[in-house]
Amino acid sequence: MRFRFCGDLDCPDWVLAEISTLAKLSSVKMKLLCAQVLKDLHGEGIDYDKVAKLTADAKFESGDIKASVAVLSFIFSSAAKHDVDSESLSSELQQLGLPKEHTTGLCKSYEDKHSALQDKLRETSLRLGRLKAVAWRVDYTLSSSELREVNEPTVQLKLDSQGAASGPTETTVFSVSADKFRVLLTELKQAQTMMNSLQ
């Protein structure tokens, strides 16, 4: 059977297995767990102590807690990615065996954060890294220990970039000759023109 929240594909087996784990929670605890997972998907982090307290009644072990967070994270991000409305998501999750009370809470949380979640996914998808800052200066070399007369400009570039996972900023410093800098600048302008034509 195909499901819209899975991109019109079959539901992964691990998701089916974990839906029965989610069904052990009360519907109120399920909604609170959904709030924690959505907070994590928005980049605010997840409070694992709070999650452990929410799942204590159902006697979840650490593996069950991690699996529950993972399946909810998959459901929310996949549904947002495929732009599934909350009614369709509710219907599909009930078909997979999640109780109606649980799907109501889950879908209400999803509906409240749907557009913000899509914005966050758009912001973080297909990103290799991000350029944070560029600094440059031109040096003009008159002579050196090896040549009496050089008379050549060089461009010093300093790039601060950040990886896709919002890790620490990495600084790269390099020097290029005036000719190589002109080539670099021309190619960057061509790339920008191509990117602007795609928008």
C-alpha positions in Angstrom: 0.0 0.0 0.0 1.3 3.5 -0.8 1.2 6.4 1.5 1.4 10.1 0.7 3.5 11.0 3.7 6.1 8.4 2.4 6.2 10.1 -1.0 3.6 7.7 -2.5 5.8 4.7 -1.6 5.3 1.8 0.8 5.7 2.7 4.5 9.2 1.5 5.7 9.1 -1.6 7.9 10.8 0.1 10.8 8.1 2.8 10.9 5.4 0.1 11.0 7.2 -1.6 13.9 7.5 1.6 15.9 3.9 2.7 15.5 3.0 -0.1 17.8 5.5 1.3 20.3 3.9 4.8 20.1 0.5 3.2 20.7 1.6 2.3 24.2 1.7 6.0 25.2 -1.4 7.9 26.3 -2.7 10.4 23.8 -1.8 13.3 26.0 1.8 12.1 26.5 1.9 11.5 22.7 1.0 15.1 22.0 3.7 16.3 24.5 6.3 14.0 22.8 5.3 15.4 19.4 6.0 18.9 20.7 9.5 17.9 21.8 10.2 16.3 18.5 8.9 19.3 16.5 11.1 21.6 18.7 14.1 19.4 17.8 13.2 19.6 14.1 13.1 23.4 14.3 16.7 23.3 15.6 15.9 24.2 19.2 17.1 20.8 20.6 15.2 18.2 22.4 14.9 17.8 26.2 15.7 14.1 26.7 15.0 14.3 30.4 11.4 15.5 29.7 11.1 12.8 27.0 12.2 10.1 29.5 9.5 11.4 32.0 6.8 11.4 29.3 7.6 7.8 28.4 8.1 6.5 31.9 4.5 5.4 32.4 4.7 3.2 29.3 7.9 1.7 30.7 10.0 2.6 27.7 13.6 1.6 27.6 16.2 3.9 26.1 16.0 2.0 22.8 12.2 2.5 22.7 12.6 6.3 23.5 15.1 6.7 20.7 12.9 4.7 18.3 9.8 6.8 19.2 11.7 10.1 18.6 13.1 8.8 15.3 9.7 7.6 14.0 8.0 10.9 14.9 10.8 12.8 13.4 10.5 10.7 10.2 6.7 11.2 10.1 6.8 15.0 10.6 9.7 15.7 8.2 8.5 13.3 5.5 4.9 14.6 5.7 6.1 18.2 5.5 8.5 17.3 2.7 5.7 15.8 0.7 3.2 18.6 1.7 0.7 16.3 3.2 -2.3 17.9 4.9 -3.2 16.9 8.4 -6.4 15.1 7.5 -4.6 12.8 5.0 -1.8 12.2 7.5 -4.3 11.3 10.2 -6.1 8.8 7.9 -2.8 7.2 6.8 -1.5 6.8 10.3 -4.7 5.2 11.4 -4.5 2.8 8.5 -1.0 1.9 9.8 -2.5 1.1 13.3 -2.0 4.2 15.3 -5.1 4.9 17.5 -7.4 7.8 16.5 -6.7 9.7 19.7 -3.0 9.6 19.1 -3.3 10.7 15.4 -5.5 13.6 16.5 -2.9 14.9 18.8 0.0 14.2 16.4 -1.9 15.9 13.5 -2.9 18.9 15.5 0.8 19.5 16.5 1.8 18.9 12.8 -0.8 21.3 11.5 0.3 24.1 14.0 4.0 23.8 12.9 3.5 22.7 9.2 4.6 25.8 7.4 7.4 26.6 9.9 8.7 23.0 9.5 8.6 23.3 5.7 10.6 26.6 5.9 13.2 24.9 8.2 13.5 21.9 5.9 13.9 24.2 2.9 16.6 26.2 4.7 18.6 23.1 5.6 18.1 20.8 2.5 20.6 20.5 -0.3 23.2 22.6 1.6 26.9 21.7 1.5 27.9 24.7 3.6 27.4 28.4 3.9 29.7 31.3 3.3 29.6 33.5 6.4 32.1 36.2 5.5 34.6 37.3 2.9 37.5 39.6 3.5 40.1 40.7 0.9 43.0 42.9 0.3 45.4 43.7 -2.6 49.1 43.5 -2.1 51.6 44.9 -4.6 54.9 43.2 -4.6 57.7 45.5 -5.8 60.6 43.1 -5.4 61.6 39.9 -3.6 64.7 38.2 -2.4 64.8 36.2 -5.6 63.8 38.9 -8.1 64.9 42.5 -8.1 61.8 43.8 -9.8 58.4 41.9 -9.5 55.9 44.7 -9.8 52.9 42.4 -9.6 49.7 42.7 -7.5 48.4 39.7 -5.6 45.0 39.3 -4.0 44.7 37.9 -0.5 41.3 36.3 0.2 39.9 35.2 3.6 36.7 33.0 3.5 34.8 32.1 6.6 32.5 29.2 5.9 30.1 27.0 8.0 29.3 23.4 7.3 25.7 22.2 6.6 25.4 20.9 10.2 25.9 24.4 11.7 29.2 23.3 13.1 32.1 25.7 13.9 33.2 28.3 11.4 36.2 27.3 9.2 38.5 30.0 7.9 40.4 29.6 4.6 43.1 32.1 3.6 44.8 32.1 0.2 46.6 34.3 -2.3 46.0 34.5 -6.1 47.7 36.4 -8.8 45.8 39.2 -10.6 45.2 37.1 -13.7 43.8 34.1 -11.6 41.6 36.5 -9.6 40.1 37.9 -12.8 39.3 34.3 -14.0 37.8 33.5 -10.5 35.7 36.7 -10.6 34.4 36.0 -14.1 33.5 32.5 -13.3 31.7 33.5 -10.1 29.7 36.1 -12.1 28.7 33.4 -14.7 27.6 31.1 -11.9 25.5 33.8 -10.3 23.9 34.6 -13.7 23.0 31.0 -14.1 21.6 30.7 -10.6 19.5 33.9 -11.1 18.1 32.5 -14.3 16.8 29.4 -12.4 14.8 31.5 -9.9 
